[in-house]
Amino acid sequence: MSLSQYKYTWRNNNKMSLKSIDTASEKNVAVIEFDIAKDVFDATVTKIFRSKASNITVPGFRKGKAPRNIIEKMYGKGMFYEDALEELMPAAVDDAIKESKIEAVSKPEVDLKSLDENGVILTAKVFVKPEAEIKNYKGLEATKTIITVSEDDINKEVEKIQKRNARSVEITDRSAQIGDNVKIDFDGFIDGEAFEGGDGRDYNLKLGSGQFIPGFEEQIAGKNIGEDFDVNVTFPKDYHDEKYSDKEAVFKVKLNEIRFEELPELDDEFAQDVSEFNTLDEYKADLKAKMEKTRANQAETALEEQLVDGLIANLEVDIPEVMIADETNNQLQDYAYRMQSQGIDMDLYFKYTGMTVENLKAQFKETAERQVKTRLALEKIVQLENIEASEEDVDKEYDKICETYKMEKDDAKSKVDADLLKKDITVRKAVEFIKENANITTVEKTSEEYAKEHEHDHHHHDHDGHDHHHDGDFDGFDDDDEDTDETDE
């Protein structure tokens, strides 16, 4: 629906009145013209005069004692206008956008049309939510692939936990073997000359890890603590530093320490050490249940990805670039927050990886566009199917927020807008509507079958959850977010 130069005369708390809304001149853009009531503006100017008068000096008057008309005659009648406007404008702009009933998707670009003793007239230009069209959103075809949990899968998981609980034992009565962790000193030479980066002291190396040049680790096996020896290797042709490519090198090596990771026995005692269970069988049964739950959630997420693809394929919309740019920035901020929560400084990250903010934005742009399209499609379905969020739905959502963030309900209500919650709830309901009306085929595969089918598949989507103010893909609205790890250790 197009609102072109419609006139409004109502006032908002006697502070602001809309004069016109133009949505016809530019696609997906609204220009709102409004004024700030003269009496409100005058009262704010007076308040600012009173707060600043004590610091104003006028010849012939004691500091702060000059009458306002004398000050305005000397410094100009509008000397307090700018401060008054700065104080009033943010709320007036917000009120104008709210009163106009438009759905803004960008920050307003505000222009001052006139400012004088008669009051203030302003315009706010914003991008508005584009009108989306979606067809054939019922009956979407999708396959739900459930990866079964085998005995071998459980044993592999137990082995991972067994390795995490290994005890590092110092070895003094035998020579080094592949699989040992060793500490070495080394100095590398090419054509008898030491080369940059070719030396190290008390360097930790796991023999067999492939961390060093091919052939290096194997030549340490069989050597004893304290022994000095030469390791002869040839740099690979595709070595990352071309000046060493295909060069023969000799490393003078001294073996300082040998350690071996001793694995605990897989028995009931092990189960008691790593879990709340008394027997290994009980522990394995719990692992299986957790793995099945995780894989069920992963299957649901993958299914929803397919349905998103189907929705987007049937979506027709002209998206303002600002929406994609804003979502890209949101994803960048989320990424930076996650990095910082892991103790990684973004400036150092950029320094050591050679990445830039623009590089990261370019990487996030594709998923950002997908997020925006998904949200627009789901919101359109909410509209078409008259999907609503009840007060009970909203109340339950506040309960979840309180539980997650450990806050009181009144505090949650003051921090999270109920209308935004309602939107997110209706979008989640739209997801369920799409799933209920889709043609879904369910298949089961073993881990090996699935891995073989997807060994060359590098396609993925961002599965991070989002806060309530943040758009997200289907999985971003999942009530039962689970870690993608197989277990909840």
PyMOL commands that set and color helices and strands:
alter all, ss='L'
color gray80, all
select helices_A, chain A and resi 38-55+68-75+81-100+151-164+217-219+242-244+268-274+280-313+321-341+346-353+357-384+391-405+409-415+418-436+447-453+474-477
alter helices_A, ss='H'
color red, helices_A
select strands_A, chain A and resi 4-6+11-12+16-22+29-36+109-116+119-127+133-134+141-147+167-170+181-190+193-206+228-234+248-262+315-316+439-445
alter strands_A, ss='S'
color yellow, strands_A
deselect
rebuild
show_as cartoon
